[in-house]
């Protein structure tokens, strides 16, 4: 994919802890919770549509032409939009980098089309090998039934909805598109053919955490690299 250009900049106001994006104001409440207030409707949601426990993260935007831009990064998981700004600026720019990084985490662009319209989403890289492992983060705004709140719940603890974070795993082999996987023994046996009995037993004897999945792919790649060498 060719290096993607920066889109039209949009001005927003805010600091690292208080952010105003259009009619959505994001801040920490008195209990240290990140909350989003829709100022046009006068309602408050628990959490925010952005990745992480804060909106802005110090990191880098990276492009195929080796351009590396240090910036504060905010990734909206609801709209799948990435924003950045410089440390000394309140100007916020929507961006489409090939990769971005912050806090030791790396994300890569994955272009796709919806109804013939080009879009870009980002995968977090968990393992980068011949067989790579990614996670795609998303958030959804889930309504909260006010009838569930008792009279003992204070008004400031009542929210109209909550942002729910989910992360789906994807596996990508060389030359292929990322493929959604469910971390189960059966699912892995279908996407990792010819894994051998030793690796199959390793998978069957462990809870399939991220680290175990990464170790599985390391062993799988090593096994097939050795097979090709003979």
C-alpha positions as CSV (number, residue, x, y, z in Angstrom):
1,X,0.0,0.0,0.0
2,X,1.3,3.4,-0.9
3,X,2.0,5.9,1.8
4,X,-1.3,7.6,2.7
5,X,-1.6,11.3,3.0
6,X,-2.8,13.3,5.9
7,X,-6.5,14.4,5.7
8,X,-8.0,17.8,6.2
9,X,-7.2,19.1,9.7
10,X,-10.0,19.9,12.2
11,X,-9.6,22.2,15.1
12,X,-10.7,21.0,18.5
13,X,-10.0,22.4,22.0
14,X,-8.8,20.5,25.0
15,X,-5.9,19.4,27.2
16,X,-4.6,15.9,28.0
17,X,-7.3,15.3,30.6
18,X,-10.2,17.3,29.1
19,X,-11.2,16.9,25.5
20,X,-14.0,18.4,23.4
21,X,-14.7,16.6,20.1
22,X,-17.6,18.4,18.5
23,X,-20.6,17.9,20.9
24,X,-18.8,15.2,22.9
25,X,-16.9,16.3,25.9
26,X,-14.5,13.7,27.5
27,X,-13.1,14.1,31.0
28,X,-12.3,12.3,34.2
29,X,-15.1,12.5,36.9
30,X,-14.5,12.9,40.6
31,X,-14.1,9.1,41.0
32,X,-11.3,9.0,38.3
33,X,-13.6,7.5,35.6
34,X,-13.3,8.5,32.0
35,X,-16.8,9.7,31.0
36,X,-18.2,11.2,27.8
37,X,-20.9,13.9,27.9
38,X,-23.1,14.7,24.9
39,X,-23.6,18.4,25.5
40,X,-26.4,18.7,22.9
41,X,-28.5,16.0,24.7
42,X,-27.3,16.6,28.2
43,X,-26.5,12.9,28.8
44,X,-23.4,11.2,30.0
45,X,-21.8,7.9,28.9
46,X,-19.4,5.8,30.9
47,X,-16.0,5.5,29.1
48,X,-15.0,7.0,25.8
49,X,-14.9,5.8,22.2
50,X,-11.1,6.0,22.2
51,X,-8.5,3.3,22.7
52,X,-7.1,3.1,26.2
53,X,-7.9,4.7,29.6
54,X,-7.0,8.1,28.3
55,X,-7.7,9.8,24.9
56,X,-4.2,10.9,23.9
57,X,-1.1,8.7,23.8
58,X,2.5,9.8,23.1
59,X,3.8,7.9,20.1
60,X,4.8,7.9,16.4
61,X,3.0,7.9,13.0
62,X,5.0,5.9,10.5
63,X,4.8,5.8,6.7
64,X,6.2,3.5,4.0
65,X,8.6,6.2,2.8
66,X,10.3,5.8,6.2
67,X,8.8,9.1,7.5
68,X,8.3,8.9,11.3
69,X,6.3,11.6,12.9
70,X,6.4,12.0,16.7
71,X,2.9,13.0,17.9
72,X,0.2,12.6,20.4
73,X,-2.3,10.0,19.1
74,X,-6.0,9.4,19.7
75,X,-7.7,6.3,18.1
76,X,-11.5,6.4,17.9
77,X,-12.6,2.8,17.9
78,X,-16.3,3.6,17.2
79,X,-15.7,5.6,14.0
80,X,-12.3,3.9,13.1
81,X,-10.6,7.2,12.9
82,X,-7.1,8.2,14.0
83,X,-6.2,11.7,15.1
84,X,-2.9,13.3,16.0
85,X,-1.5,16.5,17.3
86,X,1.9,18.0,18.2
87,X,2.9,18.4,21.8
88,X,2.7,22.2,21.7
89,X,-0.5,22.5,19.6
90,X,-4.3,22.2,20.1
91,X,-4.7,21.6,16.4
92,X,-6.0,18.0,15.8
93,X,-5.5,16.3,12.4
94,X,-7.1,13.2,11.1
95,X,-4.4,10.9,9.8
96,X,-4.0,7.7,7.8
97,X,-0.5,6.4,8.5
98,X,0.7,3.0,7.4
99,X,1.6,2.3,11.0
100,X,1.5,4.0,14.4
101,X,3.1,3.1,17.7
102,X,2.7,4.2,21.4
103,X,3.6,2.7,24.8
104,X,5.4,-0.2,23.1
105,X,2.3,-1.1,21.1
106,X,2.4,-1.3,17.3
107,X,-0.6,-0.9,14.9
108,X,-0.6,-1.5,11.2
109,X,-3.1,-0.3,8.5
110,X,-5.4,-2.7,6.8
111,X,-7.3,-1.1,3.8
112,X,-10.7,-2.5,2.9
113,X,-13.8,-1.5,1.0
114,X,-17.4,-1.1,2.2
115,X,-20.0,-0.6,-0.6
116,X,-17.2,0.3,-2.9
117,X,-15.9,2.9,-0.5
118,X,-12.2,2.7,0.5
119,X,-11.7,2.5,4.3
120,X,-8.8,1.8,6.6
121,X,-8.8,0.0,9.9
122,X,-5.9,-0.8,12.2
123,X,-4.7,-4.1,13.7
124,X,-2.5,-4.3,16.8
125,X,0.5,-6.5,16.1
126,X,0.8,-9.2,18.7
127,X,3.3,-11.4,16.7
128,X,5.0,-10.4,13.5
129,X,6.3,-13.6,11.8
130,X,5.7,-15.7,8.7
131,X,2.4,-16.4,10.4
132,X,1.4,-13.2,12.2
133,X,-1.1,-12.6,15.0
134,X,-3.2,-9.4,15.2
135,X,-6.0,-8.0,17.3
136,X,-8.6,-5.6,16.0
137,X,-10.1,-3.4,18.8
138,X,-13.6,-2.0,18.5
139,X,-16.0,-0.2,20.9
140,X,-19.8,-0.1,20.9
141,X,-22.1,2.2,22.9
142,X,-24.3,-0.1,24.9
143,X,-27.5,1.5,26.5
144,X,-28.0,1.1,30.2
145,X,-31.6,0.6,31.4
146,X,-32.2,3.3,34.0
147,X,-34.7,1.0,35.7
148,X,-31.7,-1.0,36.9
149,X,-30.5,1.9,39.0
150,X,-31.9,1.8,42.6
151,X,-32.7,4.9,44.6
152,X,-29.4,4.5,46.4
153,X,-27.4,5.2,43.2
154,X,-26.3,8.8,43.1
155,X,-27.2,10.9,40.0
156,X,-23.5,11.2,39.1
157,X,-23.2,7.4,39.0
158,X,-26.1,7.0,36.5
159,X,-25.1,6.7,32.9
160,X,-27.2,6.5,29.8
161,X,-24.9,4.0,28.1
162,X,-21.4,2.5,28.4
163,X,-18.6,2.1,25.9
164,X,-17.8,-1.7,25.7
165,X,-14.4,-2.7,24.4
166,X,-13.9,-5.9,22.4
167,X,-10.9,-7.3,20.7
168,X,-11.0,-9.9,17.9
169,X,-8.0,-12.0,16.9
170,X,-6.8,-12.3,13.3
171,X,-4.2,-14.6,11.8
172,X,-2.3,-13.8,8.6
173,X,-0.1,-16.1,6.6
174,X,2.4,-14.7,4.1
175,X,0.6,-13.4,1.0
176,X,-2.9,-13.8,2.5
177,X,-5.4,-11.4,4.0
178,X,-5.8,-11.4,7.8
179,X,-8.3,-14.1,8.8
180,X,-10.5,-13.9,11.9
181,X,-9.9,-16.8,14.4
182,X,-11.4,-18.0,17.6
183,X,-8.7,-19.1,20.1
184,X,-9.7,-22.7,20.4
185,X,-7.9,-25.9,19.6
186,X,-10.3,-26.8,16.8
187,X,-10.1,-23.4,15.2
188,X,-6.3,-23.4,15.2
189,X,-6.1,-26.9,13.7
190,X,-8.1,-25.6,10.7
191,X,-6.0,-22.5,10.1
192,X,-2.6,-24.1,10.9
193,X,-2.5,-27.3,8.8
194,X,0.3,-29.9,9.3
195,X,1.1,-28.5,12.8
196,X,2.3,-32.0,13.9
197,X,1.4,-33.9,17.1
198,X,3.9,-32.2,19.3
199,X,2.4,-28.7,18.7
200,X,-1.1,-30.1,18.8
201,X,-0.5,-31.5,22.2
202,X,1.1,-28.2,23.3
203,X,-2.1,-26.3,22.3
204,X,-4.4,-28.9,23.9
205,X,-2.6,-28.7,27.2
206,X,-2.6,-24.9,27.7
207,X,-5.2,-22.1,28.1
208,X,-4.9,-20.2,24.8
209,X,-3.8,-16.8,26.1
210,X,-2.1,-14.3,23.9
211,X,1.3,-15.5,25.0
212,X,0.5,-19.2,24.3
213,X,-0.9,-18.3,20.9
214,X,2.3,-16.4,20.1
215,X,4.4,-19.3,21.3
216,X,2.3,-21.6,19.1
217,X,3.0,-19.5,16.0
218,X,6.7,-19.3,16.8
219,X,6.9,-23.1,17.0
220,X,4.7,-23.4,13.9
221,X,6.9,-21.0,11.8
222,X,10.1,-22.8,13.0
223,X,8.7,-26.2,12.2
224,X,7.7,-25.2,8.6
225,X,10.9,-23.2,8.1
226,X,12.9,-26.4,9.0
227,X,10.7,-28.5,6.7
228,X,11.3,-26.2,3.7
229,X,15.1,-26.3,4.4
230,X,15.2,-30.1,4.0
